[in-house]
């Protein structure tokens, strides 16, 4: 085998670290961009936020319009304040609700159960087993692993090592029942079915009804959902009166007892674009108002003229360059978001005026051509960003949809919305099969196959005709 040398040419594009930073800033959702800016402000002395006015009571008082002040106001009324000037009951209710929600407990289920465990009268061994069981629960209150598996294998716990395997098993069963009786009742179960049965036992359901209730929970929920009551009565061998009682009792229980507690994970969405129809006109607002107005600190840059040390001058120059680049990145992001919003208004005006049913086909490539940027730029702009509009807060990417069917005017999103509408209009005995929905759409000029209807229906998490029609 001989060696050979070949010459050739090829084009490659290498992204500089600066370009990568710009692309990263473009793709960041607003909450992450705010965090990045905050971090930059804290670490870079070249950044400054002008016009940061400190609020004072005097400033706020002076801003009040003169007509909102009432010299006749008196709080000596027998029922408290008799001031009626600008009171807004709805605003007051909203404020009260906000305060109540803000002050609500953020305690997790695990914290709550641990506190209950430690005020319970227990032996040292029982407490250790209880802590093991509680640490094994998920956010809904159910076991992640089978409880008995928690004591298998080597155990470094000195307290539990004193016990035999059989003693540990007995304690697991005993403490599982104990925790199931803690508030909220029904935790420390394998799933929601077991939890419902445990709750029924704890709440004192009559013993002769426990067996049919357990069968109802484990075997008949799908039939109840499908409204096949006669089949349920036959399977459980009970009369209609007993069924009504069991069903009413079931509705008093909580299938996921831990759901009322904070799961420790909170996600917040701040829209990057707001597009609303106001007085018949579409108005656009970007998220720039939620970002600080960054500038370069003149005091910091002036230090370079006053200091002779070369290292200090170099540091000032580097930090100033980094600050300027961040400001440019934010401006570029805001400009591109504004352009994207304007194009969405132009292309999807029917959606903003009439709703999701009128969403038109629109691809990221089309928008990229309009904005004279690469398609990946639009992908980064739309990714992980949200739009606030009259139809709710939705991901921006939801406004992009491919054409479906013979007509290029029908988007996948609008067809799914129409399918949902047709299904809602024909519930119960009138429920339409996927083929009949396809036929109905064809009459409206939307020609799609039955299997496509079936696919979209499943994406909408809607049951088949068999379940909807019974």
N, C-alpha and C positions, 0 to 999 in steps of 0.2 A: 504494500500500500504506500503510495507516494503522497507527498505533501504538495498542496497547490495554493496559490494566492489569488484571490478574486477581489476586484475593486467594484464598488457600487456606491450609489448615492441614495439617501433617504432623508425625508423631512421628519423632524421630531419637534415637539413643543414641550419645553420644560417650564413649569410654573415656579416663579420665584417665591420666596417666603412671603413677600409683600402681597403678591397676587393671591396667594392662598388665604392670607388674612382677610383680604377684601371679599373673597368668595364665602368665607366662613361667616363674616358679619352679615352678608346678604341673606344667608340661610337661617340666621338665628331668629327664633321667635322673640316677641317683645320682652317677655319676662327674663329670658336669658341675656338679651342685649342690655337690659337695665342692670342686671348683675355684673355684666362685663364693664359697663360704664362706671358703676360704683367702685369696682375694683381698681379701675384705671385712675379714678379721681383720688383714691386713697394712696396709690403708689406713685403717681406722677405729679410732681409739684408744678409742672408747666401748664396743667389744666386748671381752668378757672370757670366758675359759674357766675356770671354777672346777674345783676338785678334780682338777687335773692333777698327779697324784702322780709324782714322779721315782722310777724304779725303782733300787734298789741291790742289790748282792749280798746284803747283810744282810737286806733286806726279803724278797727271794725265798727265802732260806734259811729265814727264820722262817715263811714260808707253807707249807713242806713239812710234811705230816702226820707226827707222831712215829713212826708205824708204818712209814714208808717209809725210815727211817734204820736202818742196820745196823752196829752197833758191831763186828761180827765181820768186816767187810769188809777185805780185804787185796788189794793189787795185786802181791803178791810171787809169785803163782802162776807156774808154769813157762810157762803159755800166756796170761799177762797177767792181767787182772782175774778174780777168782773170785766177784765179787759177783753174786748171782742174785735179789736182792730184788724189784725191780719192773721187770725188763727185759722189754720188749715187742718181740719180733722184728719184727712187722709195722710197728710205729711206727718202728723203727730203719730198716727198708727204705724206708719212705716218706720219712723224713728224708734218707737217702742219695740217693734219687732226686731229691728236691727240690734238694739241693746240686749234684748233677751237672747238672740242668737249668739251675740258676741260673748255674753256672760255664761253661755251654756258650757257644761263640762266637756273637756276634751280628753277625759280619762279613757284609757283603752280597756278592753274586756279583760286582758290579762292582769292589769293593775287592779281592777275592781275585784276580780276573783281572788287575787293574792291577798288583798286587804281583808276580804271576808274570811279567807282561810286562817289568817293570823289572829283573828279575834275569836275564832271557834275554839272550843275546848277539845284539844287533841293531844295525843301522845307525840313524842319526838319522831317516832317512826311514821306515824300517820301524816304528820306535817310534811315530812320529806317526800313521801309518796304523792301527797296532794300537790306539792310544788312541781314534781315531775309531770303529773297529769296536766296541770294548768299550762306549763311551758310547751306542751304538745298540742295545744289547741290552735286552730286557725282563727281568722278574724270573725268568722260566723259562729264560733263556739264549738266546732266539731273537731274530732281527733285527726291529726295529721297522720300518725302511725297507730297501729293497733296497740291499745294500752299495755297488753302483756309483753309486747316486744321491748318496752322501755326497761324491763328488768332482765333481759337476756344478755348473755356475754359477761365480760368483766365489768365490775362496777367499783369505782374508786371511792364511792361514798362509804365512809366509815360506819355511819349509823345503819345503813341498809345491809352492809356486809355481815352484820351480826345476826341477820335473819336467814332462815332457810328459804329455799326456792318456793316451797308451798306456802310459807308464811307471807312471802312477798306477793304471791298471787292472790291470797286471801285479802291482803291489804289493798291491792289494786282494785279488786271488785268492790270492797267496802268504801274506799275513798271516791271511786267513780260514782257510786250511788249518792254519796254525800255531796259531791260537787254538782251533781244533777239537780239537787234540791236547793242549791244556792240561787239567789236571784242574779240574772234572769234564769228561771228554771228551764231545764232541757239542754244545758250545755254538757260537754264531755260525752257526747253521743257520736256514733259513726256517721250519721247523715240525718237529713231533715225528717225522714220517716220514723226512725228510731226516736228522734227528739219529740215528735208529735205524740207518740205512744207514751213516752216517759212523762210528758206534760199531762197527758190525760190521767195517768195513774196518780201523779202528785196532786192534781186538782180534784181527785176523788170521784172519777167516773164510776158508776155502778159496776160491780164485778161482772155481772151477766152481760153487760154491754161492752166490756173491754175487748173480748174476742172479736165480735163483729167490727168494732172500731179499728182494731189492728188490721183486720183483713181489708177494711175499706181503705186505710192509709197505704197499705203495701200493694194492693191489687186493683183497686177500683178508681183511683184518682183520674186516670185517663178516660174511663167511661163517664165519670161525673163531668169532666171537662167537655166531653162530647155530648153531654145531656142524654146519655143512655140510661135513664133512671130505672126503667123496668128491668134492664139487664143487671144493674147493681142490686136491686131488690131480690132478684132470682138468685144471684151468686151468693149473697149474704144470708138469704133465707130470713129476711125481716120484712115487716110491713112498712107502708109508706110513712106512718106516723113515727116509727122508730128511726127510719132514715132521716126524716126532717130534724129530729132531735140530735142525731149524731152529726149531721151536716152543720147544724147551728152551733153545736159544741166545737166542732173542728174550726169554725171561723173565729172562735175566741182564742185560739192558740197561735203561737208564733213559730213558723217553720225555721227561721234563722235567728235564734235568740240573741246572738252576739251582734246583730246588725245595728242595734241602737247605740252601740258604743263607737268611739273614734277608732278607726283602723290604723291610725298613725301615719297614713299616707294622704296628703292633700295635694290636689292639682288645681291650679288657678289658670284661667284663660283670660287674657287681656286682648281684645281685638286689635289687629294691626290696621284694619280699614273699617270705616263706618259709612254705609251707604243707605240713606233713608229717603223716602218720598215725602216731601213736606210741601203742602199747598200745591200739589200737582207737579212739583219739580223734584228732580233727583239731586240730592246734595251729598257731596263726598267729603270725608274728613279722614286724614291719616293719623297714625299713632304718634306723630312728631310731638304733639302736645304732651305726651306722656314721657318724653325724654328731656333731660336738661339741655339748656342752650349753652353748649360748651364753647369756650374761647381759650386763647393762649394768654397766660398770665403775663402782663407787661412787667410787673415787678420782678418776676423770675427771670425773664429774658434780659432785663436791664442789668442784672447782676453780672452778666458776662462782660459788660463795659467797665465795671468797677473792680473786678477781680483780675489779678495777673496770673494766677495759678492755671497752668495749661490743662491739668486734669479736671479741674472744676469747670473750666470753659467747655471742655469736651463733653462732660456730663450734662451741662445745660443744653448744649446743642443736640445731643442724642435724645434727651427727654422732650425737647421742643419738637423734634422731627417725629417722634412717636406720637405725640399729642396731635400734631397737625394731620398725621395719617389717619388717626382714629376719627377726627372730625370729618375728614374727607369721606371715610368709609360710611359714616352715619348719614351724611348728606346724600351720597350716592344711593344708599338703601332707601331713604325717604323719597328721593326723586323717582326711582324705579317703581316703588310702591304706588306713588301718585299716578304715574303713567299707566300702571297695571289697572288701577281703580277706574281710570277714565275709559280704558278700553273695555273693561267689564260692563261699565254703564252703557257704552255704545252697543256692544254685542248682545248683552243680556238685559236690555231695558224691559222687555216683557216680563222677565222673572221678577224684577224689582217692583213693577207695577201690579202684576197679577198673581205671582206665586210660583212654586216649584213645578207646577204642571206645564209652565210655559218656558222652561229652561231649554235653550237651543243648543245644538251641537257646537262645541268650541274646543279646539285642540290647543295645546301649548305651543305647537309649531306655528299656528296662525297668529297667536299673540306675539311670539318672538319676531315674526316678520314685520308686524305692525310697529314694534318697539325698536326694531333694527338691532336686536341682540341675539345671542345664541339661545337655542331651546333650553339648554341646561340652566341658563340664567333664570328663565321663567320657572323652571322646576324648583330651583332654590328659593325663589320668591314665594311660590305657592306652598312650599313644604312647611308644615308645622305652624302655619299662620291662620288667623281666624278673621272672619268678616261678620260685622254686626249690621243687621238689616231688619226690615219689618217682619221677616219670616224667621227671625231667631239669630243666634250666634252659630255660624256654621264654618267648617273649614273652607278656606279659599279654593282649595283643589276641587271641591264639590261643584264649582261653577264650570269646570272643564268636563266635557262629556263627548264621546264619539257619536256619530250618526248611526241610527239603527233602522233597519227596514229599507224599503224601496225609496222612501223620501228622505232627502238630506236635511229636512227641517225637523226631524224627530230625534231628540237625544235620548241616550239610554236612561238618564235620570228622569226625564219627563215621562217616558213610557212606564218606568217603574212606579212613578207617582200615579199615573192613570190606572195601572193595574191595581194598585192599592185602593184607589177610589172605587173602581168597579167592584172589587171584593167587598168593600164596606157597604156598598149600595145593595148587595145581594147576599145578605147573611142568612143563617139558618136554613130552612127548607128551600130557599131560593138560591142557595150557593151554586155558583157556576164552576164547571170543570175548567181545566187549563185550555182545553180545545175550544170550549164555548167563549172563554175570555179572548182567545186568539181570533175567533170569528167576529166577536164584537169589535175588537180593535180594527179588524180588516174593514168593517163597515164604516169606520171613522177614517179610513185611509191609511191606517198603520198596519202594514203587512209584516207580521213576524210569526215564526213557527211556534207550535205548541210547546216544544222542548225549551224554546227561549222564554216563553211565559213561565214555564215551570222553574227554570233557572232563576229568573228575576223574583218569582214568588218566594223561593227558598232564601234568596239574599235578603228579602224583606222580613224573614222569619215568620211567614204566614203558613198555617197548616194547609194540608191538602183538602180537597172537596169532601172526602169521606169524613174527616174530623169536623170541618166547618158546617156540614149539612146535617149533623145529627145532634 
